[in-house]
């Protein structure tokens, strides 16, 4: 309960600021419309209008929440194309688009995590790999993902790979790096004394890896996974932005901006943020359970 | 007094020297160390920081390699002896894995050395009893005091029945009351298992109380200034430390340290 109050305070502050900004940013449009119609507007008129425009510069929080409600529960339960009427998710609902994004995110995340761990194992055990590979891994992350994503989509589409896989590859591209860096550090976490101890048992490198390096790296793994899963989500959404994607939160953002549907954009943004927070929280719960079982308190 | 002169040689050093190459140039860590340790002896290495006592113990364990002279363990090179798992090593810190229970920690070397499951359980039970930790096998390290953790680490070193036990200031981080108790227990354990023990310490009473042979070392470069064969009986109650004989040996250790300018 003690942690709820600070969170609520921050949320409240954000909402207050948001409403203030909504009025401020949308007021110009209200005044322009009034001037065109030749009517005088008072403060209360401005207040009422700025918070209920159909295409505001900045939608008010309640508009975004209403849109979220409309494009999830209402669409699926009462909509003509909703799951209740048709048995399949509506392509106008954020649940559908969120699911498309989530599945690509999870595939990319799994792939990126696996790749990151494998590369970390190689780097820790091979000096040549340590020297040769790490600079490339770092360089790979300095290239703007927005520049690469369309090329990955186009190149893969030309050889017939479409849909989930290209997006997952972009997600993996972003998520392998934090896992790689974290796991290299994690595998190197055991101190000299612990390594010497295994040396006195004449343990093999494999034995040292399984019995010491791997368990020592677990706290680092979870820290990396939290960053990696959020990065995978960003990668997937970026992969959905290039023209061609018709489904996913990224496509939803793009179509919203095509048609000036700011409320739709913000609803999709909020859905993406909620998804990211949920994923990080799930990793956090697993982390606490695993570290608790391992006798290490998170 | 027990005479070890005729006992079988376990560790033999002849003119052992070790030079570390550091960024500030070469450092002579050990110089001209010659020493013979017979089976069943309890040998303490004592001296101030930087005298090479830990380094010498590590060369016996093949964790460091001499740059001069010859060193044999059980008639083999230290590396061969390590591969033959000739010794158990106890470090300054217990270094138990926090993710393993005490029993899990003690059986770590047994897993690596490929003992069967039944054999592991049997040995873990036996060595935990030996260090008075029977019944603590299912606890995690953080649930135990520092002294108990160090006892668990000794059990771990004993688990695979190496006849040499190398201990690097195992009780250095513990308070004196716990240390006294562990010293008594260590003597009991030594008598029960008849192992050869190499023990690094910087406590004069601890060295005199425990050892059959005290090797006094001094720094810059690390060398031996005196080797004292203890005249104390093998049975040693704690109050033997007030006897004239004990004080005489302690005095000689102090003299050896002074001769090596340990007090400068």
HADDOCK unambig.tbl for C-alpha pairs under 7 A between the chains (distance, minus, plus):
assign (segid A and resid 194 and name CA) (segid B and resid 95 and name CA) 6.58 0.50 0.50
assign (segid A and resid 200 and name CA) (segid B and resid 82 and name CA) 6.10 0.50 0.50
assign (segid A and resid 200 and name CA) (segid B and resid 89 and name CA) 6.94 0.50 0.50
assign (segid A and resid 201 and name CA) (segid B and resid 85 and name CA) 6.19 0.50 0.50
assign (segid A and resid 201 and name CA) (segid B and resid 109 and name CA) 6.14 0.50 0.50
assign (segid A and resid 202 and name CA) (segid B and resid 82 and name CA) 6.49 0.50 0.50
assign (segid A and resid 202 and name CA) (segid B and resid 83 and name CA) 5.55 0.50 0.50
assign (segid A and resid 202 and name CA) (segid B and resid 85 and name CA) 6.98 0.50 0.50
assign (segid A and resid 203 and name CA) (segid B and resid 112 and name CA) 6.21 0.50 0.50
assign (segid A and resid 207 and name CA) (segid B and resid 112 and name CA) 6.75 0.50 0.50
assign (segid A and resid 294 and name CA) (segid B and resid 99 and name CA) 4.39 0.50 0.50
assign (segid A and resid 295 and name CA) (segid B and resid 98 and name CA) 6.03 0.50 0.50
assign (segid A and resid 295 and name CA) (segid B and resid 99 and name CA) 5.01 0.50 0.50
assign (segid A and resid 295 and name CA) (segid B and resid 140 and name CA) 6.76 0.50 0.50
assign (segid A and resid 296 and name CA) (segid B and resid 98 and name CA) 6.55 0.50 0.50
assign (segid A and resid 296 and name CA) (segid B and resid 99 and name CA) 6.49 0.50 0.50
